[in-house]
Amino acid sequence: LQSLLSSVKHACEILTKDPEGGAARIPFKTFSFLYSYLAGIDGEIPKEEVEVFLHKIKEEADKQSGMVLLRNF
């Protein structure tokens, strides 16, 4: 799980429009796609866990104009 989150963190830093060193925000839709895709490749995280995690992240993103921040995960 740690390497998955590390991969997602790097992807957020690459895809964000924030300046370097900023919050590295990305839209929830993009985050959800990336996380689901990478979790599927990993193959060790049950789908239910992925769904629960994404639900928690979506609740945070909804408070932040639909954006996911690195500190959210």
mmCIF file of the N, C-alpha and C atoms, coordinates in Angstrom:
data_MODEL
# 
_entry.id   MODEL 
# 
loop_
_atom_site.group_PDB 
_atom_site.id 
_atom_site.type_symbol 
_atom_site.label_atom_id 
_atom_site.label_alt_id 
_atom_site.label_comp_id 
_atom_site.label_asym_id 
_atom_site.label_entity_id 
_atom_site.label_seq_id 
_atom_site.pdbx_PDB_ins_code 
_atom_site.Cartn_x 
_atom_site.Cartn_y 
_atom_site.Cartn_z 
_atom_site.occupancy 
_atom_site.B_iso_or_equiv 
_atom_site.pdbx_formal_charge 
_atom_site.auth_seq_id 
_atom_site.auth_comp_id 
_atom_site.auth_asym_id 
_atom_site.auth_atom_id 
_atom_site.pdbx_PDB_model_num 
ATOM 1   N N  . LEU A 1 1  ? 0.836   -1.204 0.000   1.00 0.00 ? 1  LEU A N  1 
ATOM 2   C CA . LEU A 1 1  ? 0.000   0.000  0.000   1.00 0.00 ? 1  LEU A CA 1 
ATOM 3   C C  . LEU A 1 1  ? 0.873   1.257  0.000   1.00 0.00 ? 1  LEU A C  1 
ATOM 4   N N  . GLN A 1 2  ? 1.959   1.229  0.741   1.00 0.00 ? 2  GLN A N  1 
ATOM 5   C CA . GLN A 1 2  ? 2.822   2.404  0.811   1.00 0.00 ? 2  GLN A CA 1 
ATOM 6   C C  . GLN A 1 2  ? 3.401   2.761  -0.558  1.00 0.00 ? 2  GLN A C  1 
ATOM 7   N N  . SER A 1 3  ? 3.822   1.749  -1.332  1.00 0.00 ? 3  SER A N  1 
ATOM 8   C CA . SER A 1 3  ? 4.369   2.046  -2.657  1.00 0.00 ? 3  SER A CA 1 
ATOM 9   C C  . SER A 1 3  ? 3.281   2.558  -3.598  1.00 0.00 ? 3  SER A C  1 
ATOM 10  N N  . LEU A 1 4  ? 2.045   2.074  -3.418  1.00 0.00 ? 4  LEU A N  1 
ATOM 11  C CA . LEU A 1 4  ? 0.920   2.562  -4.225  1.00 0.00 ? 4  LEU A CA 1 
ATOM 12  C C  . LEU A 1 4  ? 0.686   4.039  -3.929  1.00 0.00 ? 4  LEU A C  1 
ATOM 13  N N  . LEU A 1 5  ? 0.641   4.399  -2.649  1.00 0.00 ? 5  LEU A N  1 
ATOM 14  C CA . LEU A 1 5  ? 0.421   5.803  -2.287  1.00 0.00 ? 5  LEU A CA 1 
ATOM 15  C C  . LEU A 1 5  ? 1.576   6.678  -2.741  1.00 0.00 ? 5  LEU A C  1 
ATOM 16  N N  . SER A 1 6  ? 2.773   6.148  -2.699  1.00 0.00 ? 6  SER A N  1 
ATOM 17  C CA . SER A 1 6  ? 3.940   6.886  -3.183  1.00 0.00 ? 6  SER A CA 1 
ATOM 18  C C  . SER A 1 6  ? 3.805   7.147  -4.685  1.00 0.00 ? 6  SER A C  1 
ATOM 19  N N  . SER A 1 7  ? 3.377   6.135  -5.429  1.00 0.00 ? 7  SER A N  1 
ATOM 20  C CA . SER A 1 7  ? 3.181   6.287  -6.880  1.00 0.00 ? 7  SER A CA 1 
ATOM 21  C C  . SER A 1 7  ? 2.117   7.332  -7.178  1.00 0.00 ? 7  SER A C  1 
ATOM 22  N N  . VAL A 1 8  ? 1.006   7.294  -6.426  1.00 0.00 ? 8  VAL A N  1 
ATOM 23  C CA . VAL A 1 8  ? -0.073  8.256  -6.637  1.00 0.00 ? 8  VAL A CA 1 
ATOM 24  C C  . VAL A 1 8  ? 0.420   9.664  -6.290  1.00 0.00 ? 8  VAL A C  1 
ATOM 25  N N  . LYS A 1 9  ? 1.203   9.786  -5.225  1.00 0.00 ? 9  LYS A N  1 
ATOM 26  C CA . LYS A 1 9  ? 1.758   11.090 -4.828  1.00 0.00 ? 9  LYS A CA 1 
ATOM 27  C C  . LYS A 1 9  ? 2.606   11.663 -5.966  1.00 0.00 ? 9  LYS A C  1 
ATOM 28  N N  . HIS A 1 10 ? 3.478   10.845 -6.539  1.00 0.00 ? 10 HIS A N  1 
ATOM 29  C CA . HIS A 1 10 ? 4.320   11.309 -7.647  1.00 0.00 ? 10 HIS A CA 1 
ATOM 30  C C  . HIS A 1 10 ? 3.464   11.710 -8.851  1.00 0.00 ? 10 HIS A C  1 
ATOM 31  N N  . ALA A 1 11 ? 2.428   10.944 -9.134  1.00 0.00 ? 11 ALA A N  1 
ATOM 32  C CA . ALA A 1 11 ? 1.539   11.281 -10.249 1.00 0.00 ? 11 ALA A CA 1 
ATOM 33  C C  . ALA A 1 11 ? 0.854   12.621 -10.000 1.00 0.00 ? 11 ALA A C  1 
ATOM 34  N N  . CYS A 1 12 ? 0.411   12.856 -8.767  1.00 0.00 ? 12 CYS A N  1 
ATOM 35  C CA . CYS A 1 12 ? -0.220  14.138 -8.435  1.00 0.00 ? 12 CYS A CA 1 
ATOM 36  C C  . CYS A 1 12 ? 0.750   15.288 -8.655  1.00 0.00 ? 12 CYS A C  1 
ATOM 37  N N  . GLU A 1 13 ? 1.994   15.088 -8.233  1.00 0.00 ? 13 GLU A N  1 
ATOM 38  C CA . GLU A 1 13 ? 3.002   16.138 -8.404  1.00 0.00 ? 13 GLU A CA 1 
ATOM 39  C C  . GLU A 1 13 ? 3.281   16.420 -9.876  1.00 0.00 ? 13 GLU A C  1 
ATOM 40  N N  . ILE A 1 14 ? 3.169   15.400 -10.709 1.00 0.00 ? 14 ILE A N  1 
ATOM 41  C CA . ILE A 1 14 ? 3.401   15.564 -12.150 1.00 0.00 ? 14 ILE A CA 1 
ATOM 42  C C  . ILE A 1 14 ? 2.199   16.229 -12.821 1.00 0.00 ? 14 ILE A C  1 
ATOM 43  N N  . LEU A 1 15 ? 0.996   15.838 -12.425 1.00 0.00 ? 15 LEU A N  1 
ATOM 44  C CA . LEU A 1 15 ? -0.217  16.288 -13.110 1.00 0.00 ? 15 LEU A CA 1 
ATOM 45  C C  . LEU A 1 15 ? -0.781  17.618 -12.615 1.00 0.00 ? 15 LEU A C  1 
ATOM 46  N N  . THR A 1 16 ? -0.372  18.062 -11.432 1.00 0.00 ? 16 THR A N  1 
ATOM 47  C CA . THR A 1 16 ? -0.952  19.279 -10.874 1.00 0.00 ? 16 THR A CA 1 
ATOM 48  C C  . THR A 1 16 ? -0.606  20.509 -11.690 1.00 0.00 ? 16 THR A C  1 
ATOM 49  N N  . LYS A 1 17 ? -1.458  21.506 -11.564 1.00 0.00 ? 17 LYS A N  1 
ATOM 50  C CA . LYS A 1 17 ? -1.179  22.807 -12.172 1.00 0.00 ? 17 LYS A CA 1 
ATOM 51  C C  . LYS A 1 17 ? -0.642  23.767 -11.114 1.00 0.00 ? 17 LYS A C  1 
ATOM 52  N N  . ASP A 1 18 ? -0.534  23.286 -9.860  1.00 0.00 ? 18 ASP A N  1 
ATOM 53  C CA . ASP A 1 18 ? 0.025   24.105 -8.784  1.00 0.00 ? 18 ASP A CA 1 
ATOM 54  C C  . ASP A 1 18 ? 1.518   24.298 -9.014  1.00 0.00 ? 18 ASP A C  1 
ATOM 55  N N  . PRO A 1 19 ? 2.076   25.405 -8.520  1.00 0.00 ? 19 PRO A N  1 
ATOM 56  C CA . PRO A 1 19 ? 3.521   25.610 -8.641  1.00 0.00 ? 19 PRO A CA 1 
ATOM 57  C C  . PRO A 1 19 ? 4.281   24.549 -7.840  1.00 0.00 ? 19 PRO A C  1 
ATOM 58  N N  . GLU A 1 20 ? 5.518   24.301 -8.214  1.00 0.00 ? 20 GLU A N  1 
ATOM 59  C CA . GLU A 1 20 ? 6.334   23.309 -7.517  1.00 0.00 ? 20 GLU A CA 1 
ATOM 60  C C  . GLU A 1 20 ? 6.403   23.662 -6.033  1.00 0.00 ? 20 GLU A C  1 
ATOM 61  N N  . GLY A 1 21 ? 6.234   22.631 -5.197  1.00 0.00 ? 21 GLY A N  1 
ATOM 62  C CA . GLY A 1 21 ? 6.238   22.847 -3.757  1.00 0.00 ? 21 GLY A CA 1 
ATOM 63  C C  . GLY A 1 21 ? 4.863   23.197 -3.215  1.00 0.00 ? 21 GLY A C  1 
ATOM 64  N N  . GLY A 1 22 ? 3.880   23.320 -4.109  1.00 0.00 ? 22 GLY A N  1 
ATOM 65  C CA . GLY A 1 22 ? 2.512   23.651 -3.695  1.00 0.00 ? 22 GLY A CA 1 
ATOM 66  C C  . GLY A 1 22 ? 1.756   22.414 -3.224  1.00 0.00 ? 22 GLY A C  1 
ATOM 67  N N  . ALA A 1 23 ? 0.452   22.533 -3.137  1.00 0.00 ? 23 ALA A N  1 
ATOM 68  C CA . ALA A 1 23 ? -0.397  21.465 -2.602  1.00 0.00 ? 23 ALA A CA 1 
ATOM 69  C C  . ALA A 1 23 ? -0.512  20.255 -3.537  1.00 0.00 ? 23 ALA A C  1 
ATOM 70  N N  . ALA A 1 24 ? -0.118  20.406 -4.788  1.00 0.00 ? 24 ALA A N  1 
ATOM 71  C CA . ALA A 1 24 ? -0.199  19.331 -5.797  1.00 0.00 ? 24 ALA A CA 1 
ATOM 72  C C  . ALA A 1 24 ? -1.620  18.807 -5.934  1.00 0.00 ? 24 ALA A C  1 
ATOM 73  N N  . ARG A 1 25 ? -2.560  19.738 -6.046  1.00 0.00 ? 25 ARG A N  1 
ATOM 74  C CA . ARG A 1 25 ? -3.977  19.372 -6.188  1.00 0.00 ? 25 ARG A CA 1 
ATOM 75  C C  . ARG A 1 25 ? -4.261  18.798 -7.567  1.00 0.00 ? 25 ARG A C  1 
ATOM 76  N N  . ILE A 1 26 ? -5.131  17.795 -7.584  1.00 0.00 ? 26 ILE A N  1 
ATOM 77  C CA . ILE A 1 26 ? -5.652  17.276 -8.857  1.00 0.00 ? 26 ILE A CA 1 
ATOM 78  C C  . ILE A 1 26 ? -7.142  16.999 -8.655  1.00 0.00 ? 26 ILE A C  1 
ATOM 79  N N  . PRO A 1 27 ? -7.920  16.996 -9.738  1.00 0.00 ? 27 PRO A N  1 
ATOM 80  C CA . PRO A 1 27 ? -9.349  16.713 -9.611  1.00 0.00 ? 27 PRO A CA 1 
ATOM 81  C C  . PRO A 1 27 ? -9.580  15.294 -9.063  1.00 0.00 ? 27 PRO A C  1 
ATOM 82  N N  . PHE A 1 28 ? -10.659 15.145 -8.272  1.00 0.00 ? 28 PHE A N  1 
ATOM 83  C CA . PHE A 1 28 ? -10.976 13.833 -7.701  1.00 0.00 ? 28 PHE A CA 1 
ATOM 84  C C  . PHE A 1 28 ? -11.115 12.782 -8.795  1.00 0.00 ? 28 PHE A C  1 
ATOM 85  N N  . LYS A 1 29 ? -11.738 13.136 -9.900  1.00 0.00 ? 29 LYS A N  1 
ATOM 86  C CA . LYS A 1 29 ? -11.946 12.169 -10.990 1.00 0.00 ? 29 LYS A CA 1 
ATOM 87  C C  . LYS A 1 29 ? -10.609 11.597 -11.467 1.00 0.00 ? 29 LYS A C  1 
ATOM 88  N N  . THR A 1 30 ? -9.617  12.444 -11.615 1.00 0.00 ? 30 THR A N  1 
ATOM 89  C CA . THR A 1 30 ? -8.281  12.006 -12.032 1.00 0.00 ? 30 THR A CA 1 
ATOM 90  C C  . THR A 1 30 ? -7.648  11.138 -10.951 1.00 0.00 ? 30 THR A C  1 
ATOM 91  N N  . PHE A 1 31 ? -7.735  11.581 -9.691  1.00 0.00 ? 31 PHE A N  1 
ATOM 92  C CA . PHE A 1 31 ? -7.175  10.820 -8.577  1.00 0.00 ? 31 PHE A CA 1 
ATOM 93  C C  . PHE A 1 31 ? -7.814  9.434  -8.494  1.00 0.00 ? 31 PHE A C  1 
ATOM 94  N N  . SER A 1 32 ? -9.133  9.400  -8.595  1.00 0.00 ? 32 SER A N  1 
ATOM 95  C CA . SER A 1 32 ? -9.873  8.140  -8.503  1.00 0.00 ? 32 SER A CA 1 
ATOM 96  C C  . SER A 1 32 ? -9.440  7.170  -9.600  1.00 0.00 ? 32 SER A C  1 
ATOM 97  N N  . PHE A 1 33 ? -9.312  7.682  -10.825 1.00 0.00 ? 33 PHE A N  1 
ATOM 98  C CA . PHE A 1 33 ? -8.870  6.848  -11.945 1.00 0.00 ? 33 PHE A CA 1 
ATOM 99  C C  . PHE A 1 33 ? -7.480  6.285  -11.681 1.00 0.00 ? 33 PHE A C  1 
ATOM 100 N N  . LEU A 1 34 ? -6.550  7.161  -11.288 1.00 0.00 ? 34 LEU A N  1 
ATOM 101 C CA . LEU A 1 34 ? -5.167  6.743  -11.037 1.00 0.00 ? 34 LEU A CA 1 
ATOM 102 C C  . LEU A 1 34 ? -5.095  5.698  -9.920  1.00 0.00 ? 34 LEU A C  1 
ATOM 103 N N  . TYR A 1 35 ? -5.750  5.999  -8.807  1.00 0.00 ? 35 TYR A N  1 
ATOM 104 C CA . TYR A 1 35 ? -5.680  5.104  -7.649  1.00 0.00 ? 35 TYR A CA 1 
ATOM 105 C C  . TYR A 1 35 ? -6.280  3.741  -7.993  1.00 0.00 ? 35 TYR A C  1 
ATOM 106 N N  . SER A 1 36 ? -7.445  3.758  -8.642  1.00 0.00 ? 36 SER A N  1 
ATOM 107 C CA . SER A 1 36 ? -8.103  2.496  -9.018  1.00 0.00 ? 36 SER A CA 1 
ATOM 108 C C  . SER A 1 36 ? -7.241  1.695  -9.987  1.00 0.00 ? 36 SER A C  1 
ATOM 109 N N  . TYR A 1 37 ? -6.671  2.370  -10.963 1.00 0.00 ? 37 TYR A N  1 
ATOM 110 C CA . TYR A 1 37 ? -5.818  1.707  -11.949 1.00 0.00 ? 37 TYR A CA 1 
ATOM 111 C C  . TYR A 1 37 ? -4.599  1.080  -11.277 1.00 0.00 ? 37 TYR A C  1 
ATOM 112 N N  . LEU A 1 38 ? -3.903  1.859  -10.458 1.00 0.00 ? 38 LEU A N  1 
ATOM 113 C CA . LEU A 1 38 ? -2.693  1.352  -9.802  1.00 0.00 ? 38 LEU A CA 1 
ATOM 114 C C  . LEU A 1 38 ? -3.014  0.263  -8.780  1.00 0.00 ? 38 LEU A C  1 
ATOM 115 N N  . ALA A 1 39 ? -4.135  0.386  -8.087  1.00 0.00 ? 39 ALA A N  1 
ATOM 116 C CA . ALA A 1 39 ? -4.539  -0.655 -7.135  1.00 0.00 ? 39 ALA A CA 1 
ATOM 117 C C  . ALA A 1 39 ? -4.850  -1.948 -7.885  1.00 0.00 ? 39 ALA A C  1 
ATOM 118 N N  . GLY A 1 40 ? -5.431  -1.831 -9.071  1.00 0.00 ? 40 GLY A N  1 
ATOM 119 C CA . GLY A 1 40 ? -5.716  -3.009 -9.892  1.00 0.00 ? 40 GLY A CA 1 
ATOM 120 C C  . GLY A 1 40 ? -4.450  -3.705 -10.343 1.00 0.00 ? 40 GLY A C  1 
ATOM 121 N N  . ILE A 1 41 ? -3.448  -2.918 -10.717 1.00 0.00 ? 41 ILE A N  1 
ATOM 122 C CA . ILE A 1 41 ? -2.160  -3.495 -11.119 1.00 0.00 ? 41 ILE A CA 1 
ATOM 123 C C  . ILE A 1 41 ? -1.495  -4.165 -9.922  1.00 0.00 ? 41 ILE A C  1 
ATOM 124 N N  . ASP A 1 42 ? -1.567  -3.508 -8.758  1.00 0.00 ? 42 ASP A N  1 
ATOM 125 C CA . ASP A 1 42 ? -0.977  -4.051 -7.523  1.00 0.00 ? 42 ASP A CA 1 
ATOM 126 C C  . ASP A 1 42 ? -1.596  -5.412 -7.213  1.00 0.00 ? 42 ASP A C  1 
ATOM 127 N N  . GLY A 1 43 ? -2.925  -5.490 -7.334  1.00 0.00 ? 43 GLY A N  1 
ATOM 128 C CA . GLY A 1 43 ? -3.623  -6.758 -7.172  1.00 0.00 ? 43 GLY A CA 1 
ATOM 129 C C  . GLY A 1 43 ? -3.766  -7.273 -5.750  1.00 0.00 ? 43 GLY A C  1 
ATOM 130 N N  . GLU A 1 44 ? -3.217  -6.573 -4.764  1.00 0.00 ? 44 GLU A N  1 
ATOM 131 C CA . GLU A 1 44 ? -3.282  -7.060 -3.387  1.00 0.00 ? 44 GLU A CA 1 
ATOM 132 C C  . GLU A 1 44 ? -4.282  -6.305 -2.526  1.00 0.00 ? 44 GLU A C  1 
ATOM 133 N N  . ILE A 1 45 ? -4.891  -5.271 -3.078  1.00 0.00 ? 45 ILE A N  1 
ATOM 134 C CA . ILE A 1 45 ? -5.847  -4.477 -2.310  1.00 0.00 ? 45 ILE A CA 1 
ATOM 135 C C  . ILE A 1 45 ? -7.261  -4.865 -2.747  1.00 0.00 ? 45 ILE A C  1 
ATOM 136 N N  . PRO A 1 46 ? -8.073  -5.384 -1.798  1.00 0.00 ? 46 PRO A N  1 
ATOM 137 C CA . PRO A 1 46 ? -9.447  -5.771 -2.152  1.00 0.00 ? 46 PRO A CA 1 
ATOM 138 C C  . PRO A 1 46 ? -10.239 -4.574 -2.684  1.00 0.00 ? 46 PRO A C  1 
ATOM 139 N N  . LYS A 1 47 ? -11.126 -4.852 -3.651  1.00 0.00 ? 47 LYS A N  1 
ATOM 140 C CA . LYS A 1 47 ? -11.940 -3.793 -4.262  1.00 0.00 ? 47 LYS A CA 1 
ATOM 141 C C  . LYS A 1 47 ? -12.706 -2.999 -3.206  1.00 0.00 ? 47 LYS A C  1 
ATOM 142 N N  . GLU A 1 48 ? -13.182 -3.697 -2.164  1.00 0.00 ? 48 GLU A N  1 
ATOM 143 C CA . GLU A 1 48 ? -13.943 -3.013 -1.114  1.00 0.00 ? 48 GLU A CA 1 
ATOM 144 C C  . GLU A 1 48 ? -13.069 -1.962 -0.418  1.00 0.00 ? 48 GLU A C  1 
ATOM 145 N N  . GLU A 1 49 ? -11.803 -2.296 -0.178  1.00 0.00 ? 49 GLU A N  1 
ATOM 146 C CA . GLU A 1 49 ? -10.880 -1.346 0.463   1.00 0.00 ? 49 GLU A CA 1 
ATOM 147 C C  . GLU A 1 49 ? -10.641 -0.141 -0.438  1.00 0.00 ? 49 GLU A C  1 
ATOM 148 N N  . VAL A 1 50 ? -10.504 -0.388 -1.723  1.00 0.00 ? 50 VAL A N  1 
ATOM 149 C CA . VAL A 1 50 ? -10.309 0.698  -2.686  1.00 0.00 ? 50 VAL A CA 1 
ATOM 150 C C  . VAL A 1 50 ? -11.520 1.624  -2.644  1.00 0.00 ? 50 VAL A C  1 
ATOM 151 N N  . GLU A 1 51 ? -12.718 1.044  -2.650  1.00 0.00 ? 51 GLU A N  1 
ATOM 152 C CA . GLU A 1 51 ? -13.946 1.844  -2.644  1.00 0.00 ? 51 GLU A CA 1 
ATOM 153 C C  . GLU A 1 51 ? -14.085 2.659  -1.369  1.00 0.00 ? 51 GLU A C  1 
ATOM 154 N N  . VAL A 1 52 ? -13.768 2.068  -0.220  1.00 0.00 ? 52 VAL A N  1 
ATOM 155 C CA . VAL A 1 52 ? -13.849 2.778  1.064   1.00 0.00 ? 52 VAL A CA 1 
ATOM 156 C C  . VAL A 1 52 ? -12.855 3.939  1.077   1.00 0.00 ? 52 VAL A C  1 
ATOM 157 N N  . PHE A 1 53 ? -11.629 3.675  0.627   1.00 0.00 ? 53 PHE A N  1 
ATOM 158 C CA . PHE A 1 53 ? -10.597 4.710  0.587   1.00 0.00 ? 53 PHE A CA 1 
ATOM 159 C C  . PHE A 1 53 ? -11.040 5.865  -0.318  1.00 0.00 ? 53 PHE A C  1 
ATOM 160 N N  . LEU A 1 54 ? -11.523 5.538  -1.515  1.00 0.00 ? 54 LEU A N  1 
ATOM 161 C CA . LEU A 1 54 ? -11.938 6.583  -2.451  1.00 0.00 ? 54 LEU A CA 1 
ATOM 162 C C  . LEU A 1 54 ? -13.127 7.376  -1.920  1.00 0.00 ? 54 LEU A C  1 
ATOM 163 N N  . HIS A 1 55 ? -14.011 6.719  -1.190  1.00 0.00 ? 55 HIS A N  1 
ATOM 164 C CA . HIS A 1 55 ? -15.159 7.417  -0.598  1.00 0.00 ? 55 HIS A CA 1 
ATOM 165 C C  . HIS A 1 55 ? -14.669 8.464  0.410   1.00 0.00 ? 55 HIS A C  1 
ATOM 166 N N  . LYS A 1 56 ? -13.698 8.082  1.248   1.00 0.00 ? 56 LYS A N  1 
ATOM 167 C CA . LYS A 1 56 ? -13.142 9.024  2.225   1.00 0.00 ? 56 LYS A CA 1 
ATOM 168 C C  . LYS A 1 56 ? -12.462 10.198 1.528   1.00 0.00 ? 56 LYS A C  1 
ATOM 169 N N  . ILE A 1 57 ? -11.707 9.891  0.479   1.00 0.00 ? 57 ILE A N  1 
ATOM 170 C CA . ILE A 1 57 ? -11.019 10.948 -0.264  1.00 0.00 ? 57 ILE A CA 1 
ATOM 171 C C  . ILE A 1 57 ? -12.026 11.877 -0.939  1.00 0.00 ? 57 ILE A C  1 
ATOM 172 N N  . LYS A 1 58 ? -13.109 11.304 -1.472  1.00 0.00 ? 58 LYS A N  1 
ATOM 173 C CA . LYS A 1 58 ? -14.134 12.128 -2.134  1.00 0.00 ? 58 LYS A CA 1 
ATOM 174 C C  . LYS A 1 58 ? -14.773 13.090 -1.142  1.00 0.00 ? 58 LYS A C  1 
ATOM 175 N N  . GLU A 1 59 ? -15.013 12.632 0.086   1.00 0.00 ? 59 GLU A N  1 
ATOM 176 C CA . GLU A 1 59 ? -15.586 13.519 1.105   1.00 0.00 ? 59 GLU A CA 1 
ATOM 177 C C  . GLU A 1 59 ? -14.675 14.723 1.333   1.00 0.00 ? 59 GLU A C  1 
ATOM 178 N N  . GLU A 1 60 ? -13.372 14.500 1.370   1.00 0.00 ? 60 GLU A N  1 
ATOM 179 C CA . GLU A 1 60 ? -12.416 15.602 1.532   1.00 0.00 ? 60 GLU A CA 1 
ATOM 180 C C  . GLU A 1 60 ? -12.407 16.490 0.288   1.00 0.00 ? 60 GLU A C  1 
ATOM 181 N N  . ALA A 1 61 ? -12.391 15.867 -0.877  1.00 0.00 ? 61 ALA A N  1 
ATOM 182 C CA . ALA A 1 61 ? -12.356 16.633 -2.131  1.00 0.00 ? 61 ALA A CA 1 
ATOM 183 C C  . ALA A 1 61 ? -13.595 17.514 -2.275  1.00 0.00 ? 61 ALA A C  1 
ATOM 184 N N  . ASP A 1 62 ? -14.745 17.010 -1.832  1.00 0.00 ? 62 ASP A N  1 
ATOM 185 C CA . ASP A 1 62 ? -15.977 17.801 -1.933  1.00 0.00 ? 62 ASP A CA 1 
ATOM 186 C C  . ASP A 1 62 ? -15.885 19.089 -1.117  1.00 0.00 ? 62 ASP A C  1 
ATOM 187 N N  . LYS A 1 63 ? -15.087 19.092 -0.075  1.00 0.00 ? 63 LYS A N  1 
ATOM 188 C CA . LYS A 1 63 ? -14.893 20.287 0.756   1.00 0.00 ? 63 LYS A CA 1 
ATOM 189 C C  . LYS A 1 63 ? -13.857 21.229 0.134   1.00 0.00 ? 63 LYS A C  1 
ATOM 190 N N  . GLN A 1 64 ? -13.161 20.770 -0.903  1.00 0.00 ? 64 GLN A N  1 
ATOM 191 C CA . GLN A 1 64 ? -12.044 21.507 -1.497  1.00 0.00 ? 64 GLN A CA 1 
ATOM 192 C C  . GLN A 1 64 ? -12.262 21.722 -2.993  1.00 0.00 ? 64 GLN A C  1 
ATOM 193 N N  . SER A 1 65 ? -13.471 22.084 -3.343  1.00 0.00 ? 65 SER A N  1 
ATOM 194 C CA . SER A 1 65 ? -13.821 22.366 -4.744  1.00 0.00 ? 65 SER A CA 1 
ATOM 195 C C  . SER A 1 65 ? -13.543 21.191 -5.669  1.00 0.00 ? 65 SER A C  1 
ATOM 196 N N  . GLY A 1 66 ? -13.694 19.960 -5.154  1.00 0.00 ? 66 GLY A N  1 
ATOM 197 C CA . GLY A 1 66 ? -13.527 18.775 -5.979  1.00 0.00 ? 66 GLY A CA 1 
ATOM 198 C C  . GLY A 1 66 ? -12.077 18.364 -6.203  1.00 0.00 ? 66 GLY A C  1 
ATOM 199 N N  . MET A 1 67 ? -11.171 19.005 -5.477  1.00 0.00 ? 67 MET A N  1 
ATOM 200 C CA . MET A 1 67 ? -9.740  18.733 -5.659  1.00 0.00 ? 67 MET A CA 1 
ATOM 201 C C  . MET A 1 67 ? -9.197  17.863 -4.526  1.00 0.00 ? 67 MET A C  1 
ATOM 202 N N  . VAL A 1 68 ? -8.270  16.982 -4.875  1.00 0.00 ? 68 VAL A N  1 
ATOM 203 C CA . VAL A 1 68 ? -7.584  16.133 -3.895  1.00 0.00 ? 68 VAL A CA 1 
ATOM 204 C C  . VAL A 1 68 ? -6.208  16.747 -3.653  1.00 0.00 ? 68 VAL A C  1 
ATOM 205 N N  . LEU A 1 69 ? -5.849  16.872 -2.380  1.00 0.00 ? 69 LEU A N  1 
ATOM 206 C CA . LEU A 1 69 ? -4.541  17.386 -1.995  1.00 0.00 ? 69 LEU A CA 1 
ATOM 207 C C  . LEU A 1 69 ? -3.710  16.244 -1.459  1.00 0.00 ? 69 LEU A C  1 
ATOM 208 N N  . LEU A 1 70 ? -2.387  16.361 -1.550  1.00 0.00 ? 70 LEU A N  1 
ATOM 209 C CA . LEU A 1 70 ? -1.507  15.307 -1.054  1.00 0.00 ? 70 LEU A CA 1 
ATOM 210 C C  . LEU A 1 70 ? -1.781  14.991 0.413   1.00 0.00 ? 70 LEU A C  1 
ATOM 211 N N  . ARG A 1 71 ? -2.106  15.998 1.199   1.00 0.00 ? 71 ARG A N  1 
ATOM 212 C CA . ARG A 1 71 ? -2.337  15.764 2.629   1.00 0.00 ? 71 ARG A CA 1 
ATOM 213 C C  . ARG A 1 71 ? -3.594  14.938 2.889   1.00 0.00 ? 71 ARG A C  1 
ATOM 214 N N  . ASN A 1 72 ? -4.433  14.731 1.871   1.00 0.00 ? 72 ASN A N  1 
ATOM 215 C CA . ASN A 1 72 ? -5.650  13.960 2.055   1.00 0.00 ? 72 ASN A CA 1 
ATOM 216 C C  . ASN A 1 72 ? -5.410  12.456 2.150   1.00 0.00 ? 72 ASN A C  1 
ATOM 217 N N  . PHE A 1 73 ? -4.220  12.009 1.775   1.00 0.00 ? 73 PHE A N  1 
ATOM 218 C CA . PHE A 1 73 ? -3.961  10.565 1.837   1.00 0.00 ? 73 PHE A CA 1 
ATOM 219 C C  . PHE A 1 73 ? -2.615  10.237 2.401   1.00 0.00 ? 73 PHE A C  1 
# 
